């Protein structure tokens, strides 16, 4: 029972529901379900770090961006007609939470400490580009904001943790 990811599994169910609602006439349900899916999977990050969880996070962030774009462009972006900036922004913003865990053997605690912040600056740039090129009202600015704010919070935490760890190691005598 200890290897079962209950909230990540709930996140997978919410992801499937979100994917189903993306093609319906109920536009705001899909991104809400996708956001709930992301939060469910993220809630178990400290307890489980598995490919199952990373897959649910990636798919949920992708469907979050996919389900948001038609709300503000009034169309699905056909292949080749436009760059889905908002979709890429959301995938990068959520990836901040799990990319270090996937590549922990290479990254460790303190190597590449600005990686997450780089991802978040890139995600914020894509978010601004999406909003400036395809204006969608205040909802397009507000709805994705929690994902971006949480990503910046995580990125800042990684930088502060690695600075603290490096300072501690410098003080410690071997």
C-alpha positions in Angstrom: 0.0 0.0 0.0 3.0 2.3 0.5 3.8 2.4 -3.2 0.4 3.5 -4.3 0.1 7.2 -5.3 -3.5 8.0 -4.4 -3.4 11.8 -5.2 -1.4 11.3 -8.4 -3.9 8.7 -9.5 -6.7 11.2 -8.7 -4.7 13.6 -10.8 -4.6 11.1 -13.7 -8.4 10.8 -13.5 -8.8 14.6 -13.4 -6.4 14.8 -16.4 -8.5 12.3 -18.4 -11.6 14.3 -17.5 -9.9 17.6 -18.4 -8.9 16.1 -21.8 -12.5 15.1 -22.4 -13.9 18.5 -21.5 -11.4 20.3 -23.7 -13.5 19.4 -26.8 -16.9 20.4 -25.3 -18.9 23.5 -25.0 -18.0 23.9 -21.3 -14.7 25.9 -21.8 -13.8 26.7 -18.2 -14.2 23.1 -16.8 -11.2 21.6 -18.6 -8.5 24.1 -17.3 -10.0 23.8 -13.8 -9.7 20.1 -13.9 -6.2 20.3 -15.3 -5.2 22.7 -12.5 -6.6 20.3 -9.9 -4.7 17.4 -11.6 -1.5 19.3 -11.3 -2.1 20.2 -7.7 -3.0 16.6 -6.8 0.2 15.2 -8.4 2.4 17.9 -6.9 1.0 17.3 -3.4 2.8 13.9 -3.3 6.2 15.2 -4.6 7.8 14.9 -1.2 6.5 11.3 -0.7 6.8 9.8 -4.2 9.2 10.7 -7.0 8.3 8.3 -9.8 8.0 8.4 -13.6 4.3 7.9 -13.1 4.0 11.1 -11.1 6.3 13.0 -13.6 4.1 11.8 -16.5 0.9 12.9 -14.9 2.5 16.3 -14.1 3.7 16.8 -17.7 0.4 15.6 -19.3 -1.6 17.8 -16.9 0.4 20.9 -17.6 0.2 20.3 -21.3 -3.6 19.8 -21.2 -3.8 22.9 -19.0 -2.1 25.0 -21.7 -4.1 23.3 -24.5 -7.4 23.9 -22.7 -6.6 27.6 -22.0 -5.7 28.6 -25.5 -9.1 28.2 -27.2 -10.7 30.2 -24.4 -8.7 33.3 -25.4 -8.1 32.8 -29.2 -11.6 31.5 -29.9 -10.2 28.7 -31.9 -7.9 25.7 -31.6 -4.6 26.5 -33.1 -4.4 24.4 -36.3 -1.0 22.9 -37.0 1.4 25.4 -38.4 -0.8 28.5 -38.1 0.5 29.9 -34.8 2.9 29.1 -32.0 1.1 28.0 -28.9 2.9 30.3 -26.4 0.6 29.8 -23.5 0.8 26.0 -23.8 4.6 26.1 -23.8 4.5 28.6 -20.9 2.4 26.3 -18.7 4.5 23.2 -19.5 7.7 25.0 -18.5 6.2 26.5 -15.4 5.1 23.1 -14.1 8.3 21.4 -15.2 10.2 23.6 -12.7 8.7 21.3 -10.0 10.0 18.0 -11.3 12.9 18.4 -13.8 15.5 18.6 -11.0 14.1 15.4 -9.5 14.3 13.6 -12.8 17.9 14.6 -13.3 18.9 14.6 -9.7 22.0 12.5 -10.3 23.3 15.3 -12.6 21.9 18.3 -10.8 22.1 17.4 -7.2 21.2 20.0 -4.7 23.5 22.8 -5.7 24.6 22.3 -9.3 22.7 24.3 -12.0 20.9 26.2 -9.2 19.6 28.8 -11.7 18.0 26.2 -14.0 14.6 26.6 -12.5 14.7 30.4 -12.6 15.8 30.2 -16.2 12.8 28.0 -16.9 10.5 30.4 -15.1 11.8 33.5 -16.9 11.3 31.7 -20.2 7.8 30.7 -19.1 7.0 34.2 -18.0 8.3 35.5 -21.4 6.1 33.1 -23.3 3.1 34.0 -21.1 3.7 37.7 -21.8 4.1 37.0 -25.5 0.8 35.0 -25.6 -1.0 37.8 -23.8 0.4 40.6 -25.9 0.0 38.8 -29.3 -3.4 37.4 -28.6 -5.2 39.6 -26.1 -7.9 37.8 -24.2 -9.0 40.1 -21.4 -8.2 39.9 -17.7 -9.0 36.2 -17.5 -6.0 35.3 -19.7 -3.7 37.2 -17.3 -5.3 35.8 -14.1 -6.2 32.2 -14.8 -2.6 30.9 -15.5 -1.0 33.2 -12.9 -1.1 30.7 -9.9 0.9 28.2 -11.9 3.5 30.8 -12.8 3.6 32.2 -9.2 4.1 28.8 -7.7 6.9 28.1 -10.3 8.7 31.3 -9.3 8.3 30.3 -5.6 9.9 26.9 -6.3 12.7 28.5 -8.4 13.5 31.0 -5.7 13.4 28.3 -3.0 15.9 26.2 -5.0 18.3 29.2 -5.2 18.0 30.0 -1.5 18.4 26.4 -0.5 21.5 25.9 -2.6 23.0 29.2 -1.3 22.4 28.1 2.3 23.8 24.6 1.6 26.9 26.0 0.0 27.4 28.5 2.8 27.1 25.7 5.4 29.6 23.5 3.6 32.1 26.4 3.4 31.8 27.0 7.2 32.1 23.3 8.0 35.6 22.0 8.8 36.7 18.6 7.4 
